[in-house]
Amino acid sequence: MDSKPSVAELIADIEPELIMLRRELHAHPELGVDLPWTAQRVVAELTQAGIEFEQVDDGGIVAVIGPTGGKSIAIRADMDGLPVVEETGLDFAASNGNMHACGHDGHITMGIGAARVLKQIENELAGRVYLCFQSGEEIAQGAASILAYLDAHGGVDEVVAIHLWADVPSGQIALQPGPRMAGNSGFSIGVHGVGGHGSRPDLCVDPIKPAAAIVLAISSIPANDVSMLHPAVVHVGSLTAGAAQNVFPSQARILGGYRYFEPGDDAKIEAAITRQAEHIAASYGATAEVEFFNPLPTMCNAEVAVSHARQVVEGIDGLVACEFEQIGASENFGQYTEKWPGVMGFLGVKRAGVEQYYQHHPKFDLDEDVLKLGTEFFVEYARRLLGDELAD
């Protein structure tokens, strides 16, 4: 009697198709939450495999596999690209002025691969898997509609994601508990003065001088207002004021952002930015108005989920767990891990002897050999968690 094929064998059977899918996705990157071609391609794959799914707001798609009544798990794969002109020279390079320069084409591929295999072994699953294909990650959008869908269906026990990562060697996956990617927020500071002729500063309140002083002062906030044990940064990307050399403008505007790792440090940083902006402006006779926008929480891996992930990795041939530094970039998967225990693993794509460019670089590429590893990680994590095979 023939034995049943293993998960690894099922994935090996479809690996050539997954590589072809990744290349097709790579050639057609789309931006933000408007992903009509990408969404249609995902829907086509799910439909062909006989997998139920629902399309949600902001272009997201949630596929559903397995019975109700047991545990449940959500697997997240982001779908959007970047406004980067590709310079890889690949035969399947994008030509529309956008690019999958952060590995999301690989994330979609691993999500589809996991969906196909999980559907094949659906009768072995002791619970429900939600495969969440999310739009808008690069612009900090797209998560809310999927979270609302999961809430409406009773939530999940754990959430899991993979981010392909340029600095981690292929065949390794970084799995550590605690804050792994920075939380962040943008800010805008309007400095209001009194405009007038450049020859009569005594009749004006120049907003440029306090704006410049605010820029210098808030750059010191992490050192003075956040524990030296907690990495944080405040940066300014734009200072605009005036349009003529002999006119004092009536206002100046500062645009910037801050990043942090330790939950709670965001409130300290915001209080310090507001305090310094208002007081410095007042010292020049001006006023300052501070607004914060598009906040994202720190992406924190739960201890229990990391333990589960490491147990899964031990059973995957060719994949080993490793450690890696905290990442200053942000990820709205942190909105998932705020609600439920979860883990994001950073799966390496750095090939030996091949020059590897960093995320968002126009020559960024990935090692397609790791797609099968990430797919197996997703399938085995879901199967074993739902079957209570992972020790807490």
Stockholm file with secondary structure:
# STOCKHOLM 1.0

chainA/1-392         MDSKPSVAELIADIEPELIMLRRELHAHPELGVDLPWTAQRVVAELTQAGIEFEQVDDGGIVAVIGPTGGKSIAIRADMDGLPVVEETGLDFAASNGNMHACGHDGHITMGIGAARVLKQIENELAGRVYLCFQSGEEIAQGAASILAYLDAHGGVDEVVAIHLWADVPSGQIALQPGPRMAGNSGFSIGVHGVGGHGSRPDLCVDPIKPAAAIVLAISSIPANDVSMLHPAVVHVGSLTAGAAQNVFPSQARILGGYRYFEPGDDAKIEAAITRQAEHIAASYGATAEVEFFNPLPTMCNAEVAVSHARQVVEGIDGLVACEFEQIGASENFGQYTEKWPGVMGFLGVKRAGVEQYYQHHPKFDLDEDVLKLGTEFFVEYARRLLGDELAD
#=GR chainA/1-392 SS CCCCCCHHHHHHHHHHHHHHHHHHHHTSCCCTTCCHHHHHHHHHHHHHTTCEEEECGGGCEEEEESCSSSCEEEEEEECCCBSCCCCSCCTTCCCSSCBCCSSHHHHHHHHHHHHHHHHHTGGGCSSEEEEEEECCGGGTCSHHHHHHHHHHTTCCSEEEEEEEEEEEETTEEECCSEEEECEEEEEEEEEECBCEETTCGGGSBCSHHHHHHHHHHHTTHHHHHSCTTSCEEEEEEEEEECSCTTEECSEEEEEEEEEESSTTHHHHHHHHHHHHHHHHHHHTTCEEEEEEEEEECCEEECHHHHHHHHHHHHTSTTCEEECCCCBSSCCTTHHHHHHSCEEEEEEEEECTTSCCCCTTCTTCCCCGGGHHHHHHHHHHHHHHHHTTCSCC
#=GC SS_cons         CCCCCCHHHHHHHHHHHHHHHHHHHHTSCCCTTCCHHHHHHHHHHHHHTTCEEEECGGGCEEEEESCSSSCEEEEEEECCCBSCCCCSCCTTCCCSSCBCCSSHHHHHHHHHHHHHHHHHTGGGCSSEEEEEEECCGGGTCSHHHHHHHHHHTTCCSEEEEEEEEEEEETTEEECCSEEEECEEEEEEEEEECBCEETTCGGGSBCSHHHHHHHHHHHTTHHHHHSCTTSCEEEEEEEEEECSCTTEECSEEEEEEEEEESSTTHHHHHHHHHHHHHHHHHHHTTCEEEEEEEEEECCEEECHHHHHHHHHHHHTSTTCEEECCCCBSSCCTTHHHHHHSCEEEEEEEEECTTSCCCCTTCTTCCCCGGGHHHHHHHHHHHHHHHHTTCSCC
//
